[in-house]
Amino acid sequence: MSSFTWKKFFANTAVAVAVVAGTLYCADSSQADKTEAAAIVTAIPVSVETVGLRKVQVWSEFSGRLQAVDSAEIRPEVSGRITEVRFEDGGSVKAGEVLFVIDPRPYEAAVAKAEALLATAKTNAEFARIEKTRAASMLKTQAIAQLFYDERAKADRVTAATVQVAEAELKQAKLDLEQAYVRAPISGRASRAELTVGNLVQAGANAPLLTTIVANNTVYADFDVDEQTYMQSIRRVANNRAQERQIPVELVVPGDKAHRYTGTIYSFDNRIDAASGTIRARAKFDNPDGALVPGLFVSVKLANGAEEQALLVPTQALGFDQSKKFVYVVGPDGKVAYREVTLGKAVAAKRIVLSGLDAGDRVIVDGIQHVRPGVVVDAEELADHGSDLKADLEKQRLVRQ
């Protein structure tokens, strides 16, 4: 092989080696860049909230039924034929308003007769009194026998009693006439007229129902409170009716959660039912618009008697693993840690944490679906949970010191 050929061979070899070396260098550089990029990607951005002790008013929710504060069944108290119906079905009525008229003519006649009998009785009584007085003066002069005087005195007493009987009969006749005009005993909302004009009604034990009235300006909500809630939330802070009525209570009608009615505790029962472990409770609510109808199924929310300190965690921060509940916490090194928690009752959009967290823990609220224990995250505190929470934590730290 000539010297030129050897030189060309060595030159081509050198070029090949250079190309291979350059390729390997580029590959190593690319791999290093990818490794560095992968290290950067592992810092997953998440939003966190720092939990701390807060004063909260815990609410318990119960199912209940509305009951009328006052209700009345309207039945006839005198017999006769209905001649008028003076209210509209479902309309509002006031106490004393005439609802039905039972033919009053027989009762008007009875009143007139009773008045005449009373006048007769009074006349007879006056005559008997005069006769008794005359007999008394004659008895003093021995003009009449004692027996004659006694008869006049007896007649005087009998006629006086007759006046009393006549007065009572007149009073009853007037009462019957008054009851011929059937009036509303309470103010409220009337039901429909069960009997109409022309029907004959009979007073007594089997008197027919004419209509019903329920008071609609206020209503009761009856519900059952479990023994644990009663002892821990009510009896612990309220020992009499005045203190019980200071406990906040709210009412919500299913399907109309935009409207909340506030009321007061009216009463608790005098015993706990051993079979169900509950105590009957009753709350009273104003009903100015009449929207709360007796018999309606409602949801009653009862507040604890006093505020308490509690750790709160947002509901969106909670994870569920079968029966377990957990949160992800960001440590000082930026790594994620798994914490199993025990939860209490709901407070607005948060839950009370009974165990598993401490004040100052940073809980991941947004981005929990992208993290797992041990990964590094880039945590950002929620804007609406900033300075005021940090101030609270600082106060708690100073108290602990």
C-alpha positions as CSV (number, residue, x, y, z in Angstrom):
1,M,0.0,0.0,0.0
2,S,1.4,3.4,-0.9
3,S,2.1,6.1,1.6
4,F,-0.8,8.2,0.2
5,T,-3.2,5.4,0.8
6,W,-2.0,5.0,4.4
7,K,-2.4,8.7,5.0
8,K,-5.9,8.6,3.6
9,F,-6.8,5.6,5.8
10,F,-5.6,7.3,9.0
11,A,-7.4,10.5,8.1
12,N,-10.7,8.7,7.6
13,T,-10.2,6.8,10.8
14,A,-9.6,10.0,12.7
15,V,-12.7,11.6,11.3
16,A,-14.8,8.6,12.3
17,V,-13.4,8.6,15.8
18,A,-14.2,12.3,16.1
19,V,-17.7,11.8,14.8
20,V,-18.3,8.9,17.3
21,A,-16.8,10.9,20.2
22,G,-19.0,13.9,19.3
23,T,-22.1,11.7,19.1
24,L,-21.4,10.2,22.5
25,Y,-20.7,13.6,24.0
26,C,-24.0,15.0,22.6
27,A,-25.8,11.9,23.9
28,D,-24.4,12.3,27.4
29,S,-25.3,16.0,27.4
30,S,-28.8,15.3,26.3
31,Q,-29.2,12.6,29.0
32,A,-27.9,15.1,31.7
33,D,-30.4,17.7,30.5
34,K,-33.2,15.2,30.7
35,T,-32.2,14.2,34.2
36,E,-32.0,17.8,35.4
37,A,-35.4,18.5,33.8
38,A,-36.9,15.5,35.5
39,A,-35.6,16.7,38.8
40,I,-37.3,20.0,38.2
41,V,-40.7,18.5,37.2
42,T,-40.9,16.5,40.5
43,A,-41.6,19.8,42.4
44,I,-45.4,19.7,41.8
45,P,-47.2,22.9,42.4
46,V,-49.9,22.6,45.0
47,S,-52.1,24.9,47.1
48,V,-52.0,24.5,50.9
49,E,-53.8,25.8,53.9
50,T,-52.3,26.0,57.4
51,V,-54.7,24.7,59.9
52,G,-55.1,26.3,63.3
53,L,-57.4,26.4,66.3
54,R,-60.5,28.4,65.7
55,K,-63.6,29.3,67.7
56,V,-66.5,27.6,66.0
57,Q,-70.2,27.1,66.6
58,V,-70.9,23.4,65.9
59,W,-74.4,22.6,64.5
60,S,-76.3,19.3,64.6
61,E,-79.0,18.5,62.1
62,F,-82.2,16.6,62.8
63,S,-85.3,15.7,60.9
64,G,-88.6,17.1,62.2
65,R,-92.3,17.9,61.6
66,L,-94.1,21.2,61.9
67,Q,-97.0,21.5,64.3
68,A,-99.5,24.3,64.8
69,V,-99.0,26.3,67.9
70,D,-102.8,26.6,68.2
71,S,-105.5,24.7,66.4
72,A,-109.2,24.3,66.7
73,E,-111.9,22.0,65.4
74,I,-115.1,23.9,64.8
75,R,-118.3,22.0,65.6
76,P,-121.9,23.2,66.2
77,E,-123.0,23.9,69.7
78,V,-126.6,24.3,68.8
79,S,-128.8,22.3,66.5
80,G,-130.4,23.7,63.3
81,R,-130.0,24.3,59.6
82,I,-127.0,26.1,58.2
83,T,-128.2,29.3,56.5
84,E,-124.8,31.0,55.8
85,V,-121.1,30.3,55.3
86,R,-119.2,33.5,55.8
87,F,-115.6,32.5,55.0
88,E,-113.6,31.2,52.0
89,D,-112.0,27.8,52.0
90,G,-108.3,28.2,53.0
91,G,-108.8,31.9,53.9
92,S,-107.4,33.7,56.9
93,V,-109.8,34.4,59.7
94,K,-109.6,36.4,62.9
95,A,-110.7,35.4,66.4
96,G,-114.4,36.3,66.9
97,E,-115.2,36.3,63.1
98,V,-118.5,34.6,62.2
99,L,-117.9,31.5,60.1
100,F,-121.3,29.8,59.9
101,V,-124.8,30.9,60.7
102,I,-127.3,28.3,62.0
103,D,-130.9,29.4,61.5
104,P,-131.2,31.8,64.5
105,R,-135.0,32.3,64.4
106,P,-135.9,29.5,66.9
107,Y,-133.3,30.9,69.3
108,E,-134.6,34.5,68.9
109,A,-138.1,33.2,69.8
110,A,-136.6,31.4,72.8
111,V,-135.0,34.6,74.0
112,A,-138.3,36.5,73.6
113,K,-140.1,33.9,75.6
114,A,-137.5,33.8,78.3
115,E,-137.6,37.6,78.6
116,A,-141.4,37.4,79.1
117,L,-141.2,34.7,81.7
118,L,-138.6,36.7,83.6
119,A,-140.9,39.7,83.5
120,T,-143.7,37.6,84.9
121,A,-141.5,36.2,87.6
122,K,-140.4,39.6,88.7
123,T,-144.0,40.8,88.9
124,N,-145.0,37.8,91.0
125,A,-141.9,38.3,93.2
126,E,-142.7,42.0,93.8
127,F,-146.3,41.2,94.7
128,A,-145.1,38.4,97.1
129,R,-142.7,40.9,98.7
130,I,-145.5,43.4,99.3
131,E,-147.7,40.7,100.8
132,K,-145.0,39.6,103.1
133,T,-144.4,43.2,104.3
134,R,-148.2,43.7,104.9
135,A,-148.4,40.4,106.8
136,A,-145.4,41.3,109.0
137,S,-147.1,44.6,110.1
138,M,-150.4,42.8,110.8
139,L,-148.6,40.2,112.8
140,K,-147.2,42.8,115.2
141,T,-150.8,43.8,116.2
142,Q,-151.9,40.2,116.4
143,A,-154.4,40.9,113.5
144,I,-153.3,37.6,111.8
145,A,-152.1,34.2,112.9
146,Q,-148.5,33.3,112.7
147,L,-149.4,30.6,110.0
148,F,-150.7,33.3,107.7
149,Y,-147.5,35.2,107.9
150,D,-145.4,32.1,107.3
151,E,-147.3,31.4,104.1
152,R,-146.6,34.9,102.8
153,A,-142.9,34.6,103.7
154,K,-142.8,31.3,101.9
155,A,-144.4,32.8,98.8
156,D,-141.9,35.6,98.8
157,R,-139.0,33.2,98.8
158,V,-140.5,31.0,96.1
159,T,-141.1,33.9,93.8
160,A,-137.6,35.2,94.3
161,A,-136.2,31.8,93.4
162,T,-138.5,31.8,90.3
163,V,-136.9,35.1,89.2
164,Q,-133.5,33.4,89.5
165,V,-134.7,30.5,87.3
166,A,-136.1,32.8,84.7
167,E,-132.9,34.8,84.6
168,A,-130.9,31.6,84.1
169,E,-133.2,30.5,81.3
170,L,-132.9,33.9,79.6
171,K,-129.1,33.7,79.9
172,Q,-129.2,30.2,78.3
173,A,-131.5,31.4,75.6
174,K,-129.2,34.3,74.7
175,L,-126.2,31.9,74.8
176,D,-127.9,29.6,72.3
177,L,-128.7,32.5,70.1
178,E,-125.1,33.7,70.2
179,Q,-123.9,30.1,69.4
180,A,-126.2,30.1,66.4
181,Y,-123.5,32.4,64.9
182,V,-120.5,30.0,64.9
183,R,-117.4,32.1,65.4
184,A,-113.6,31.5,65.1
185,P,-112.1,30.9,68.5
186,I,-108.6,31.7,67.3
187,S,-107.0,33.7,64.5
188,G,-105.4,31.6,61.7
189,R,-106.0,29.9,58.5
190,A,-109.3,28.0,58.0
191,S,-109.7,24.7,56.2
192,R,-112.5,24.1,53.8
193,A,-116.2,24.1,54.9
194,E,-117.1,20.5,55.5
195,L,-120.8,21.3,55.5
196,T,-122.5,23.9,53.4
197,V,-125.7,25.9,53.4
198,G,-128.9,23.9,53.8
199,N,-127.4,21.1,55.9
200,L,-129.0,20.2,59.2
201,V,-126.6,19.9,62.1
202,Q,-127.0,18.4,65.5
203,A,-125.2,19.5,68.7
204,G,-123.8,17.1,71.2
205,A,-121.1,14.4,71.4
206,N,-121.6,13.4,67.8
207,A,-121.7,16.9,66.4
208,P,-120.2,17.0,62.9
209,L,-117.0,18.8,62.0
210,L,-117.7,22.1,60.2
211,T,-114.1,23.2,59.6
212,T,-110.7,23.5,61.3
213,I,-108.4,26.5,62.0
214,V,-104.7,26.5,62.6
215,A,-102.7,29.5,63.8
216,N,-100.2,30.4,61.2
217,N,-98.3,33.3,62.7
218,T,-96.0,30.9,64.6
219,V,-95.3,27.2,64.3
220,Y,-93.6,24.4,66.3
221,A,-91.0,22.1,64.9
222,D,-90.9,18.8,66.8
223,F,-87.7,16.7,66.5
224,D,-85.7,14.1,68.5
225,V,-82.2,14.9,69.8
226,D,-79.8,12.0,70.4
227,E,-78.6,11.5,74.0
228,Q,-75.0,12.3,73.3
229,T,-75.7,15.6,71.6
230,Y,-78.2,16.5,74.3
231,M,-75.7,15.9,77.1
232,Q,-72.6,17.4,75.4
233,S,-74.1,20.3,73.6
234,I,-77.2,21.3,75.6
235,R,-77.3,20.1,79.1
236,R,-73.6,21.0,79.6
237,V,-74.3,24.7,79.2
238,A,-78.1,25.1,79.8
239,N,-79.7,24.2,83.1
240,N,-83.1,26.0,82.8
241,R,-85.6,27.1,80.2
242,A,-84.2,30.6,79.9
243,Q,-80.7,29.3,79.1
244,E,-82.1,26.7,76.6
245,R,-83.9,29.5,74.7
246,Q,-80.6,31.2,74.1
247,I,-79.4,28.3,72.0
248,P,-79.5,29.1,68.3
249,V,-81.8,27.0,66.1
250,E,-82.5,27.1,62.4
251,L,-85.1,25.5,60.1
252,V,-84.8,24.6,56.5
253,V,-87.5,23.2,54.2
254,P,-86.3,20.5,51.8
255,G,-86.3,21.9,48.3
256,D,-86.1,25.5,49.6
257,K,-82.7,25.7,51.2
258,A,-82.3,29.3,50.2
259,H,-84.7,30.3,52.9
260,R,-83.6,29.8,56.5
261,Y,-85.9,30.4,59.5
262,T,-84.3,31.3,62.9
263,G,-86.2,30.4,66.1
264,T,-85.8,29.5,69.7
265,I,-85.9,26.3,71.7
266,Y,-89.4,26.1,73.2
267,S,-88.9,23.0,75.4
268,F,-87.2,19.6,75.9
269,D,-89.1,16.6,77.2
270,N,-88.7,15.5,80.8
271,R,-87.1,12.2,80.0
272,I,-84.9,10.4,77.5
273,D,-86.5,7.5,75.7
274,A,-84.6,4.4,76.7
275,A,-85.6,2.5,73.6
276,S,-84.4,5.1,71.1
277,G,-81.8,7.0,73.1
278,T,-83.4,10.3,72.2
279,I,-85.2,13.1,73.9
280,R,-88.1,15.0,72.3
281,A,-87.5,18.6,71.6
282,R,-89.6,21.5,70.3
283,A,-88.5,24.7,68.7
284,K,-90.7,27.7,67.9
285,F,-90.5,29.8,64.7
286,D,-92.2,32.9,63.5
287,N,-94.2,32.4,60.3
288,P,-95.1,35.9,59.1
289,D,-95.7,34.9,55.5
290,G,-97.5,31.7,56.3
291,A,-95.1,29.6,54.2
292,L,-94.5,27.1,57.0
293,V,-97.5,24.7,56.9
294,P,-98.2,22.4,59.9
295,G,-97.4,18.7,59.0
296,L,-94.5,19.7,56.8
297,F,-91.3,17.7,56.9
298,V,-88.3,20.0,57.8
299,S,-84.6,19.9,58.7
300,V,-83.8,21.5,62.1
301,K,-80.3,22.6,62.8
302,L,-79.4,23.0,66.5
303,A,-76.2,24.8,67.6
304,N,-74.0,23.8,70.5
305,G,-74.8,25.9,73.6
306,A,-71.3,27.5,73.5
307,E,-68.5,28.1,71.0
308,E,-65.5,25.7,71.2
309,Q,-61.9,25.6,70.0
310,A,-61.3,23.2,67.1
311,L,-59.0,22.4,64.2
312,L,-60.7,22.8,60.8
313,V,-59.8,21.3,57.5
314,P,-61.4,22.1,54.1
315,T,-63.6,19.3,52.8
316,Q,-61.7,19.4,49.4
317,A,-58.5,18.5,51.2
318,L,-59.9,15.1,52.4
319,G,-59.2,11.8,50.8
320,F,-61.0,8.5,51.3
321,D,-59.5,5.0,51.4
322,Q,-62.3,2.7,52.1
323,S,-63.3,3.4,55.7
324,K,-60.2,5.6,56.3
325,K,-60.1,9.4,55.9
326,F,-56.8,11.1,55.2
327,V,-55.0,14.3,54.2
328,Y,-51.7,15.1,52.6
329,V,-49.4,17.4,54.6
330,V,-46.4,19.3,53.3
331,G,-43.4,19.1,55.7
332,P,-40.7,21.8,56.2
333,D,-38.5,20.0,53.5
334,G,-41.3,20.3,50.9
335,K,-42.1,16.6,50.9
336,V,-45.6,15.2,51.1
337,A,-46.7,13.1,54.1
338,Y,-49.8,10.9,54.5
339,R,-51.9,11.6,57.6
340,E,-54.9,9.6,58.6
341,V,-57.5,11.8,60.4
342,T,-60.5,11.4,62.6
343,L,-63.2,13.8,61.7
344,G,-65.9,15.5,63.7
345,K,-69.0,17.5,62.5
346,A,-69.1,19.9,59.6
347,V,-68.7,23.6,60.0
348,A,-69.7,25.5,56.8
349,A,-67.5,24.0,54.1
350,K,-65.0,22.5,56.6
351,R,-64.8,19.6,58.9
352,I,-63.6,19.5,62.5
353,V,-60.4,17.3,63.0
354,L,-60.5,15.3,66.2
355,S,-57.1,13.6,65.7
356,G,-54.3,13.3,63.1
357,L,-53.4,16.9,62.7
358,D,-51.7,19.6,64.8
359,A,-52.0,23.4,64.6
360,G,-49.6,24.7,62.1
361,D,-49.7,21.7,59.7
362,R,-49.9,22.6,56.1
363,V,-52.6,20.6,54.4
364,I,-52.8,20.3,50.6
365,V,-56.1,21.6,49.4
366,D,-55.6,21.8,45.6
367,G,-53.6,19.3,43.7
368,I,-54.0,16.2,45.9
369,Q,-54.7,14.0,42.9
370,H,-51.2,14.7,41.5
371,V,-49.2,13.9,44.6
372,R,-48.2,10.9,46.7
373,P,-46.3,10.5,49.9
374,G,-42.6,11.4,49.6
375,V,-42.7,13.6,46.6
376,V,-41.5,17.1,46.6
377,V,-44.0,19.9,46.0
378,D,-43.9,23.6,45.4
379,A,-46.5,24.7,48.1
380,E,-48.3,28.0,47.9
381,E,-50.5,29.2,50.7
382,L,-54.1,30.1,49.8
383,A,-54.5,33.8,49.5
384,D,-57.7,33.9,51.6
385,H,-56.0,32.2,54.5
386,G,-53.0,34.4,54.9
387,S,-52.1,37.0,57.5
388,D,-55.1,36.5,59.8
389,L,-54.3,32.7,60.2
390,K,-50.6,33.4,60.7
391,A,-51.5,35.9,63.4
392,D,-53.7,33.3,65.1
393,L,-50.9,30.7,65.0
394,E,-48.4,33.2,66.5
395,K,-50.8,33.9,69.4
396,Q,-51.2,30.1,69.9
397,R,-47.4,29.8,69.9
398,L,-47.0,32.5,72.5
399,V,-49.7,30.9,74.7
400,R,-47.9,27.5,74.5
401,Q,-44.6,29.2,75.5
